[in-house]
Amino acid sequence: MTMKGLLIKDYYCLKKSLKSFLALTIGVILIGIMFAISMEHGNMAMVAAETAVQAGVDEATAFDMFRVAVWLVIIIPMAFVGNVVDCFKADMRAEFGKQLFSLPVDSKQIVAARYLTCIIYALVSFVGATITAICISSASEQYPFSELMSVVVLFGSVMIIYLCIVMCLIYLIGVKYADYIQAAPLLIIMIVAVVFSNVKMMNMNEAEMDSLMANMWGTVKGFMTQNVGIFLLVAVVILVITYFVSVQIVEKRRGKAIC
């Protein structure tokens, strides 16, 4: 079995979730097309205009109210990349680690196959997100293609960073702790965010609080669109580092690193 064989094995491990993944990606593309049509000829254009009048704001501000929803729709398929962890669980259930090291593959190929599965999954979702972004940006100047793609690349980079760390820890600690390993980074981020927010707002008066809330959206939007290059670079660095660390772990732990 070559590395190609390992990729095929991972495909069969993910076959059930892959169907849902592709259906969701196609669904997101269709939503983007319907959104584009609605912005040109349907209800979305009317809703934005009515919202601007009722709230006493300009049309650009009204479109900002829908911006987060647009971002979330585009990046939904990216979340499915986390299903790559199911390959580890399938290997554990089949006790595949006992057979793997009798096959003509080395540790580099074993780890590379799993990392390539993750990257292929990410690329498929990226294509779907790009098509959706094209549809939405073509319908309205309020959602420029560059902005939407910045969001897609940034979130994709975050997912790659997250999964590379998770996969490396699974090789190190063991597949039976995979659920805890997946949850730990998210829990840590949530705790840090809550603590940071409380510390930052603790000594603010009402006027400062109002100013913070008023400027928060602009800060978030600027962060999402201006730091994409940094996140992409970090993702590449983390991917390379965790790959080589994972190879060393697999060479030392062998079957225990897989199952």
Residue pairs with C-beta under 8 A, 6 or more apart in sequence:
1 9
1 103
1 104
1 105
2 104
2 105
2 109
3 105
3 109
3 112
3 113
3 116
6 105
6 109
6 110
6 113
6 114
7 113
7 116
7 117
10 84
10 87
10 113
10 114
10 117
11 18
11 117
13 86
13 87
13 90
13 91
14 83
14 84
14 86
14 87
14 117
14 121
17 80
17 83
17 86
20 80
21 77
21 80
21 83
21 121
21 124
21 125
22 124
24 76
24 77
24 80
25 77
25 124
25 125
25 128
26 128
28 73
28 74
28 76
28 77
28 128
28 129
28 132
29 128
29 131
29 132
29 135
31 73
31 132
32 73
32 74
32 131
32 132
32 133
32 134
32 135
32 136
33 135
35 44
35 70
35 73
35 135
35 136
35 139
36 135
36 136
36 138
36 139
37 139
38 44
38 45
38 139
39 45
39 136
39 139
39 140
40 139
44 66
48 59
48 62
48 63
48 66
49 59
49 62
51 57
51 62
51 65
52 58
52 59
52 61
52 62
55 61
55 62
59 142
60 142
63 140
63 142
63 143
64 142
64 217
67 143
67 221
70 136
70 143
70 148
71 148
71 151
71 224
73 132
74 129
74 132
74 133
74 136
74 148
74 151
74 152
75 129
75 151
75 152
75 155
75 156
77 124
77 125
77 128
77 129
78 122
78 125
78 126
78 129
78 152
78 155
78 156
78 159
79 159
80 121
80 125
81 118
81 121
81 122
81 125
81 159
81 160
81 163
82 159
82 162
82 163
82 182
83 121
84 114
84 117
84 118
84 121
84 163
84 167
85 163
85 166
85 167
85 170
85 178
85 182
87 114
87 117
88 114
88 167
88 170
88 175
88 178
88 258
89 175
89 178
90 96
91 97
91 100
91 175
91 258
91 259
92 175
92 176
92 258
92 259
95 259
96 258
96 259
97 254
97 255
97 256
97 257
97 258
97 259
98 255
98 259
100 110
100 255
100 258
101 254
101 255
107 247
107 250
107 251
108 247
110 250
110 258
111 171
111 243
111 246
111 247
111 250
112 243
114 167
115 164
115 167
115 239
115 243
115 246
118 160
118 163
118 164
118 167
119 160
122 156
122 159
122 160
125 156
126 152
126 156
129 152
129 156
130 149
130 152
133 145
133 148
133 149
133 152
134 145
136 143
136 148
137 143
137 144
137 145
137 148
146 225
147 225
150 224
150 225
150 226
150 228
151 224
151 225
153 228
153 231
153 232
154 224
154 227
154 228
154 231
154 232
156 235
157 228
157 231
157 232
157 234
157 235
158 231
158 235
160 235
160 238
160 239
161 231
161 234
161 235
161 238
161 239
162 185
164 235
164 238
164 239
164 242
164 243
165 185
165 238
165 242
166 178
166 181
166 182
166 185
167 242
167 246
168 242
168 245
168 246
168 249
169 181
170 177
170 178
170 181
171 246
171 249
171 250
171 253
171 257
171 258
172 249
172 253
172 257
173 181
174 256
175 258
175 259
200 212
201 209
201 212
204 212
249 257
250 257
250 258
